[in-house]
């Protein structure tokens, strides 16, 4: 594939995520107000899209509570700064087994629900974008499996498309791209197709450049492609993604450090990514330009 760097690039800020990072950095937001404020600061720093999860305000534990999503959505949309809202739909597919000799019964932390429940916050909050994790994988910790069967993905994609949300495919390995292409062929994911290449997450695609380019080369050229890596390689992947012709994702979901020993805020991570991209000759896209690119309009929650 010839090198064709991005001339116009948007930044997505992944604001808080669903990992245990809330106990490792006081900058990781917990309440809807904190998450919204951090998202707004990221938008002011140059993020055109904010990708949001919610957490229990008291404990910081990841949550699927509708009231938290509604409050978060309302706060972001009431802000003076414009930003494209991207809500996760990755929760509700977690299976946690027992040990190797006693895998059943499933552990109490299992959170596996039906397609309608997994996308109910999308229906009610009406984000411009929502995510679809296009595959099942062993996910970092012990015996936790991120579970997304083809039948579940077809059901969720059909509902998301009917709701008018633009689906962002989350691909953690090449097989996920294979399945995503099938969903596009079946008309369950409509054009323009968005994809996020998720690199370096155990036990998906490692974030070495050979694997990254294998992922890139498996993405159809007419898809809107972004990518990220986690931890210390986050900013390296800002440069790699721009060089490969893609868009950028940074944020506290993926990395809590600005530099060794210095905890970051979302705004600081966006500012650093923006500096890298513009120094490479790219122009940052505005939320309005992103909506035009992915053919969505600014939306409001259901009354």
C-alpha positions as a Markdown table, in Angstrom:
| # | Residue | x | y | z |
|---|---|---|---|---|
| 1 | Unk | 0.0 | 0.0 | 0.0 |
| 2 | Unk | 1.5 | 3.4 | -1.0 |
| 3 | Unk | 2.0 | 5.9 | 1.8 |
| 4 | Unk | -0.7 | 8.5 | 1.8 |
| 5 | Unk | -0.8 | 10.6 | 4.9 |
| 6 | Unk | -4.1 | 12.2 | 6.2 |
| 7 | Unk | -4.6 | 15.7 | 4.9 |
| 8 | Unk | -7.7 | 16.2 | 7.0 |
| 9 | Unk | -8.0 | 14.3 | 10.3 |
| 10 | Unk | -10.5 | 14.2 | 13.2 |
| 11 | Unk | -9.6 | 13.4 | 16.8 |
| 12 | Unk | -11.8 | 11.2 | 18.9 |
| 13 | Unk | -11.4 | 11.4 | 22.6 |
| 14 | Unk | -12.2 | 8.2 | 24.5 |
| 15 | Unk | -13.1 | 9.9 | 27.8 |
| 16 | Unk | -13.3 | 7.3 | 30.5 |
| 17 | Unk | -13.8 | 3.7 | 29.3 |
| 18 | Unk | -14.8 | 0.7 | 31.3 |
| 19 | Unk | -11.5 | -0.4 | 32.8 |
| 20 | Unk | -10.2 | -0.1 | 36.3 |
| 21 | Unk | -8.3 | 3.1 | 35.6 |
| 22 | Unk | -10.4 | 5.1 | 38.0 |
| 23 | Unk | -8.3 | 3.7 | 40.8 |
| 24 | Unk | -5.0 | 4.7 | 39.2 |
| 25 | Unk | -5.7 | 8.3 | 38.3 |
| 26 | Unk | -7.7 | 11.0 | 39.9 |
| 27 | Unk | -8.2 | 12.5 | 36.4 |
| 28 | Unk | -10.4 | 9.6 | 35.2 |
| 29 | Unk | -13.9 | 11.0 | 35.5 |
| 30 | Unk | -16.7 | 9.0 | 37.3 |
| 31 | Unk | -19.9 | 11.0 | 37.5 |
| 32 | Unk | -21.9 | 12.1 | 34.5 |
| 33 | Unk | -21.0 | 15.7 | 35.4 |
| 34 | Unk | -17.3 | 14.9 | 35.6 |
| 35 | Unk | -17.4 | 12.8 | 32.3 |
| 36 | Unk | -19.3 | 15.6 | 30.5 |
| 37 | Unk | -16.9 | 18.3 | 31.8 |
| 38 | Unk | -13.9 | 16.2 | 30.7 |
| 39 | Unk | -15.5 | 15.6 | 27.3 |
| 40 | Unk | -16.2 | 19.4 | 26.9 |
| 41 | Unk | -12.6 | 20.2 | 27.8 |
| 42 | Unk | -11.4 | 17.7 | 25.2 |
| 43 | Unk | -13.6 | 19.3 | 22.6 |
| 44 | Unk | -12.2 | 22.7 | 23.4 |
| 45 | Unk | -8.7 | 21.2 | 23.0 |
| 46 | Unk | -9.5 | 20.0 | 19.5 |
| 47 | Unk | -11.5 | 16.7 | 19.7 |
| 48 | Unk | -14.3 | 16.6 | 17.2 |
| 49 | Unk | -15.8 | 13.4 | 18.6 |
| 50 | Unk | -16.1 | 12.2 | 22.3 |
| 51 | Unk | -16.5 | 8.5 | 22.9 |
| 52 | Unk | -18.2 | 8.0 | 26.2 |
| 53 | Unk | -19.0 | 5.2 | 28.8 |
| 54 | Unk | -20.6 | 5.9 | 32.1 |
| 55 | Unk | -19.5 | 4.8 | 35.6 |
| 56 | Unk | -21.1 | 4.5 | 39.0 |
| 57 | Unk | -20.5 | 8.0 | 40.5 |
| 58 | Unk | -19.7 | 6.6 | 44.0 |
| 59 | Unk | -17.4 | 3.7 | 43.1 |
| 60 | Unk | -16.2 | 4.4 | 39.6 |
| 61 | Unk | -17.2 | 0.9 | 38.5 |
| 62 | Unk | -18.4 | 0.8 | 34.9 |
| 63 | Unk | -22.2 | 0.9 | 34.5 |
| 64 | Unk | -25.0 | 0.6 | 32.0 |
| 65 | Unk | -27.5 | 2.7 | 33.9 |
| 66 | Unk | -29.8 | 4.7 | 31.6 |
| 67 | Unk | -30.2 | 7.6 | 34.0 |
| 68 | Unk | -26.4 | 8.1 | 33.9 |
| 69 | Unk | -26.3 | 8.1 | 30.1 |
| 70 | Unk | -29.2 | 10.5 | 29.9 |
| 71 | Unk | -27.6 | 13.0 | 32.3 |
| 72 | Unk | -24.2 | 12.7 | 30.5 |
| 73 | Unk | -25.9 | 13.3 | 27.1 |
| 74 | Unk | -27.9 | 16.3 | 28.3 |
| 75 | Unk | -24.8 | 17.9 | 29.9 |
| 76 | Unk | -22.7 | 17.5 | 26.7 |
| 77 | Unk | -25.4 | 18.8 | 24.5 |
| 78 | Unk | -26.1 | 21.8 | 26.7 |
| 79 | Unk | -22.5 | 22.9 | 26.5 |
| 80 | Unk | -21.5 | 25.9 | 24.5 |
| 81 | Unk | -18.8 | 23.9 | 22.6 |
| 82 | Unk | -20.0 | 21.7 | 19.8 |
| 83 | Unk | -18.9 | 18.0 | 19.6 |
| 84 | Unk | -20.1 | 14.8 | 18.0 |
| 85 | Unk | -21.3 | 12.3 | 20.6 |
| 86 | Unk | -20.3 | 8.7 | 20.3 |
| 87 | Unk | -21.7 | 6.3 | 22.9 |
| 88 | Unk | -20.4 | 2.8 | 23.6 |
| 89 | Unk | -22.6 | -0.2 | 23.1 |
| 90 | Unk | -19.9 | -2.6 | 24.2 |
| 91 | Unk | -21.3 | -3.3 | 27.7 |
| 92 | Unk | -23.6 | -6.2 | 28.4 |
| 93 | Unk | -21.5 | -8.9 | 26.7 |
| 94 | Unk | -19.2 | -10.0 | 29.5 |
| 95 | Unk | -19.0 | -13.6 | 30.5 |
| 96 | Unk | -16.7 | -14.4 | 33.4 |
| 97 | Unk | -16.0 | -18.1 | 34.0 |
| 98 | Unk | -14.7 | -19.9 | 37.1 |
| 99 | Unk | -11.3 | -21.5 | 37.2 |
| 100 | Unk | -9.9 | -24.0 | 34.7 |
| 101 | Unk | -11.3 | -27.0 | 36.6 |
| 102 | Unk | -14.6 | -25.4 | 37.5 |
| 103 | Unk | -15.6 | -23.0 | 34.7 |
| 104 | Unk | -19.3 | -23.3 | 35.7 |
| 105 | Unk | -21.3 | -21.8 | 37.2 |
| 106 | Unk | -20.5 | -18.4 | 35.7 |
| 107 | Unk | -19.1 | -15.8 | 38.1 |
| 108 | Unk | -21.3 | -13.1 | 39.6 |
| 109 | Unk | -19.5 | -10.4 | 37.6 |
| 110 | Unk | -20.9 | -11.9 | 34.4 |
| 111 | Unk | -23.0 | -9.2 | 32.6 |
| 112 | Unk | -24.7 | -10.8 | 29.6 |
| 113 | Unk | -27.9 | -9.3 | 28.3 |
| 114 | Unk | -30.0 | -9.3 | 25.2 |
| 115 | Unk | -29.6 | -7.0 | 22.1 |
| 116 | Unk | -32.4 | -4.7 | 23.0 |
| 117 | Unk | -31.1 | -4.0 | 26.5 |
| 118 | Unk | -27.6 | -3.5 | 25.2 |
| 119 | Unk | -28.8 | -0.7 | 22.9 |
| 120 | Unk | -31.6 | 0.9 | 24.9 |
| 121 | Unk | -29.4 | 3.9 | 25.9 |
| 122 | Unk | -28.7 | 4.4 | 22.2 |
| 123 | Unk | -32.4 | 4.5 | 21.5 |
| 124 | Unk | -33.1 | 7.0 | 24.3 |
| 125 | Unk | -30.0 | 9.2 | 24.1 |
| 126 | Unk | -29.8 | 9.4 | 20.3 |
| 127 | Unk | -26.1 | 9.8 | 19.8 |
| 128 | Unk | -24.7 | 10.5 | 16.3 |
| 129 | Unk | -22.4 | 7.5 | 16.6 |
| 130 | Unk | -22.4 | 4.3 | 18.6 |
| 131 | Unk | -19.9 | 1.5 | 18.7 |
| 132 | Unk | -20.2 | -2.2 | 17.7 |
| 133 | Unk | -17.5 | -4.6 | 18.9 |
| 134 | Unk | -17.4 | -6.9 | 15.9 |
| 135 | Unk | -16.1 | -10.1 | 17.5 |
| 136 | Unk | -15.6 | -12.3 | 20.6 |
| 137 | Unk | -12.2 | -12.4 | 22.3 |
| 138 | Unk | -10.4 | -13.2 | 25.5 |
| 139 | Unk | -10.2 | -9.8 | 27.0 |
| 140 | Unk | -7.1 | -9.1 | 29.1 |
| 141 | Unk | -8.2 | -10.4 | 32.5 |
| 142 | Unk | -8.1 | -14.1 | 33.7 |
| 143 | Unk | -11.3 | -15.8 | 32.4 |
| 144 | Unk | -13.3 | -12.9 | 31.1 |
| 145 | Unk | -14.6 | -13.2 | 27.6 |
| 146 | Unk | -16.0 | -10.3 | 25.6 |
| 147 | Unk | -18.8 | -12.0 | 23.9 |
| 148 | Unk | -20.3 | -10.8 | 20.6 |
| 149 | Unk | -21.8 | -13.7 | 18.6 |
| 150 | Unk | -22.7 | -13.2 | 14.9 |
| 151 | Unk | -26.4 | -13.4 | 15.8 |
| 152 | Unk | -26.0 | -10.8 | 18.6 |
| 153 | Unk | -24.1 | -8.5 | 16.3 |
| 154 | Unk | -26.7 | -8.8 | 13.5 |
| 155 | Unk | -29.5 | -8.0 | 16.0 |
| 156 | Unk | -27.6 | -5.0 | 17.5 |
| 157 | Unk | -26.6 | -3.6 | 14.1 |
| 158 | Unk | -30.1 | -3.8 | 12.8 |
| 159 | Unk | -31.4 | -1.9 | 15.8 |
| 160 | Unk | -28.7 | 0.7 | 15.7 |
| 161 | Unk | -29.2 | 1.4 | 12.0 |
| 162 | Unk | -33.0 | 1.7 | 12.5 |
| 163 | Unk | -32.4 | 4.2 | 15.3 |
| 164 | Unk | -30.4 | 6.4 | 12.9 |
| 165 | Unk | -27.1 | 6.1 | 14.7 |
| 166 | Unk | -23.9 | 5.8 | 12.6 |
| 167 | Unk | -22.2 | 2.6 | 13.7 |
| 168 | Unk | -18.5 | 2.7 | 14.4 |
| 169 | Unk | -17.1 | -0.8 | 14.1 |
| 170 | Unk | -14.6 | -1.7 | 16.8 |
| 171 | Unk | -12.1 | -4.2 | 15.3 |
| 172 | Unk | -9.7 | -5.9 | 17.7 |
| 173 | Unk | -8.3 | -8.3 | 15.2 |
| 174 | Unk | -8.5 | -9.2 | 11.5 |
| 175 | Unk | -11.3 | -11.7 | 12.0 |
| 176 | Unk | -13.4 | -8.8 | 13.3 |
| 177 | Unk | -12.9 | -7.0 | 10.1 |
| 178 | Unk | -13.9 | -10.1 | 8.2 |
| 179 | Unk | -17.2 | -10.3 | 10.1 |
| 180 | Unk | -17.8 | -6.5 | 9.8 |
| 181 | Unk | -17.5 | -6.7 | 6.0 |
| 182 | Unk | -20.2 | -9.4 | 6.1 |
| 183 | Unk | -22.5 | -7.2 | 8.1 |
| 184 | Unk | -21.9 | -4.4 | 5.6 |
| 185 | Unk | -22.6 | -6.8 | 2.7 |
| 186 | Unk | -25.9 | -7.8 | 4.4 |
| 187 | Unk | -27.0 | -4.1 | 4.7 |
| 188 | Unk | -26.9 | -4.2 | 8.5 |
| 189 | Unk | -24.2 | -1.6 | 8.6 |
| 190 | Unk | -24.8 | 1.3 | 6.2 |
| 191 | Unk | -22.5 | 3.6 | 4.4 |
| 192 | Unk | -20.4 | 5.6 | 5.1 |
| 193 | Unk | -18.8 | 2.8 | 7.2 |
| 194 | Unk | -16.7 | 3.8 | 10.2 |
| 195 | Unk | -14.1 | 1.5 | 11.7 |
| 196 | Unk | -11.8 | 1.9 | 14.7 |
| 197 | Unk | -8.7 | -0.3 | 14.7 |
| 198 | Unk | -8.1 | -1.2 | 18.4 |
| 199 | Unk | -4.4 | -2.1 | 18.7 |
| 200 | Unk | -2.4 | -3.6 | 21.6 |
| 201 | Unk | -5.3 | -4.8 | 23.7 |
| 202 | Unk | -4.7 | -8.3 | 25.2 |
| 203 | Unk | -5.5 | -10.6 | 23.6 |
| 204 | Unk | -6.4 | -9.0 | 20.3 |
| 205 | Unk | -4.1 | -7.6 | 17.6 |
| 206 | Unk | -0.7 | -6.6 | 19.0 |
| 207 | Unk | 0.4 | -3.0 | 18.2 |
| 208 | Unk | 3.5 | -3.7 | 16.2 |
| 209 | Unk | 3.5 | -1.9 | 12.9 |
| 210 | Unk | 3.4 | -5.1 | 10.8 |
| 211 | Unk | 0.2 | -6.2 | 12.4 |
| 212 | Unk | -1.2 | -2.6 | 12.2 |
| 213 | Unk | -0.5 | -2.5 | 8.5 |
| 214 | Unk | -2.2 | -5.9 | 8.1 |
| 215 | Unk | -5.3 | -4.4 | 9.8 |
| 216 | Unk | -5.1 | -1.3 | 7.6 |
| 217 | Unk | -4.8 | -3.3 | 4.4 |
| 218 | Unk | -7.9 | -5.3 | 5.4 |
| 219 | Unk | -10.0 | -2.2 | 5.6 |
| 220 | Unk | -11.9 | -1.2 | 2.4 |
| 221 | Unk | -10.5 | 2.1 | 1.1 |
| 222 | Unk | -13.9 | 3.8 | 1.2 |
| 223 | Unk | -14.4 | 3.2 | 4.9 |
| 224 | Unk | -13.7 | 6.0 | 7.4 |
| 225 | Unk | -10.8 | 4.5 | 9.4 |
| 226 | Unk | -9.4 | 5.5 | 12.8 |
| 227 | Unk | -7.0 | 3.7 | 15.0 |
| 228 | Unk | -5.4 | 3.8 | 18.5 |
| 229 | Unk | -3.1 | 1.9 | 20.8 |
| 230 | Unk | -3.0 | 1.9 | 24.6 |
| 231 | Unk | -0.5 | 3.0 | 27.2 |
| 232 | Unk | 2.9 | 4.3 | 26.2 |
| 233 | Unk | 2.2 | 3.7 | 22.5 |
| 234 | Unk | -0.8 | 6.0 | 22.4 |
| 235 | Unk | 1.0 | 8.9 | 20.9 |
| 236 | Unk | 3.2 | 6.8 | 18.6 |
| 237 | Unk | -0.1 | 5.6 | 17.1 |
| 238 | Unk | -1.2 | 9.1 | 16.5 |
| 239 | Unk | 1.7 | 9.5 | 14.1 |
| 240 | Unk | 1.3 | 6.0 | 12.6 |
| 241 | Unk | -2.4 | 6.5 | 12.0 |
| 242 | Unk | -1.9 | 9.9 | 10.3 |
| 243 | Unk | 0.9 | 8.4 | 8.1 |
| 244 | Unk | -1.3 | 5.5 | 7.1 |
| 245 | Unk | -4.1 | 7.9 | 6.1 |
| 246 | Unk | -6.4 | 7.4 | 9.1 |
| 247 | Unk | -8.0 | 9.4 | 11.9 |
| 248 | Unk | -7.0 | 9.6 | 15.5 |
| 249 | Unk | -8.2 | 8.4 | 18.9 |
| 250 | Unk | -6.7 | 9.3 | 22.2 |
| 251 | Unk | -8.0 | 9.6 | 25.8 |
| 252 | Unk | -8.0 | 8.3 | 29.3 |
| 253 | Unk | -9.8 | 5.1 | 28.3 |
| 254 | Unk | -6.7 | 4.0 | 26.6 |
| 255 | Unk | -3.8 | 5.7 | 28.5 |
| 256 | Unk | -3.6 | 7.7 | 31.7 |
| 257 | Unk | -0.1 | 9.1 | 31.3 |
| 258 | Unk | 1.1 | 12.3 | 29.7 |
| 259 | Unk | 4.7 | 11.3 | 30.2 |
| 260 | Unk | 6.6 | 9.0 | 32.7 |
| 261 | Unk | 5.4 | 9.9 | 36.2 |
| 262 | Unk | 2.9 | 12.5 | 35.0 |
| 263 | Unk | -0.8 | 11.7 | 34.9 |
| 264 | Unk | -2.7 | 13.2 | 32.0 |
| 265 | Unk | -6.1 | 14.9 | 31.5 |
| 266 | Unk | -8.2 | 14.2 | 28.4 |
| 267 | Unk | -7.6 | 17.7 | 27.2 |
| 268 | Unk | -3.8 | 17.3 | 27.5 |
| 269 | Unk | -3.9 | 14.1 | 25.5 |
| 270 | Unk | -6.0 | 15.8 | 22.8 |
| 271 | Unk | -3.7 | 18.8 | 22.7 |
| 272 | Unk | -0.6 | 16.6 | 22.3 |
| 273 | Unk | -2.3 | 14.6 | 19.6 |
| 274 | Unk | -3.4 | 17.7 | 17.8 |
| 275 | Unk | 0.2 | 19.0 | 17.9 |
| 276 | Unk | 1.6 | 15.8 | 16.4 |
| 277 | Unk | -1.0 | 15.8 | 13.6 |
| 278 | Unk | -0.7 | 19.4 | 12.7 |
| 279 | Unk | 3.1 | 19.2 | 12.8 |
| 280 | Unk | 2.8 | 16.4 | 10.3 |
| 281 | Unk | 0.9 | 18.7 | 8.0 |
| 282 | Unk | -2.7 | 17.6 | 8.7 |
| 283 | Unk | -5.6 | 19.9 | 9.3 |
| 284 | Unk | -7.9 | 19.1 | 12.2 |
| 285 | Unk | -11.6 | 18.6 | 11.2 |
| 286 | Unk | -14.4 | 20.4 | 13.1 |
| 287 | Unk | -17.5 | 18.6 | 14.4 |
| 288 | Unk | -19.5 | 20.1 | 11.5 |
| 289 | Unk | -17.0 | 18.6 | 9.0 |
| 290 | Unk | -17.2 | 15.2 | 10.7 |
| 291 | Unk | -21.0 | 15.2 | 10.5 |
| 292 | Unk | -20.7 | 16.0 | 6.8 |
| 293 | Unk | -18.1 | 13.2 | 6.3 |
| 294 | Unk | -20.2 | 10.5 | 8.1 |
| 295 | Unk | -23.6 | 11.9 | 6.9 |
| 296 | Unk | -25.2 | 12.4 | 10.3 |
| 297 | Unk | -27.0 | 15.4 | 11.8 |
| 298 | Unk | -26.8 | 16.7 | 15.4 |
| 299 | Unk | -29.4 | 14.9 | 17.4 |
| 300 | Unk | -31.3 | 15.3 | 20.6 |
| 301 | Unk | -32.4 | 12.7 | 23.2 |
| 302 | Unk | -36.0 | 11.3 | 23.0 |
| 303 | Unk | -38.4 | 13.4 | 25.0 |
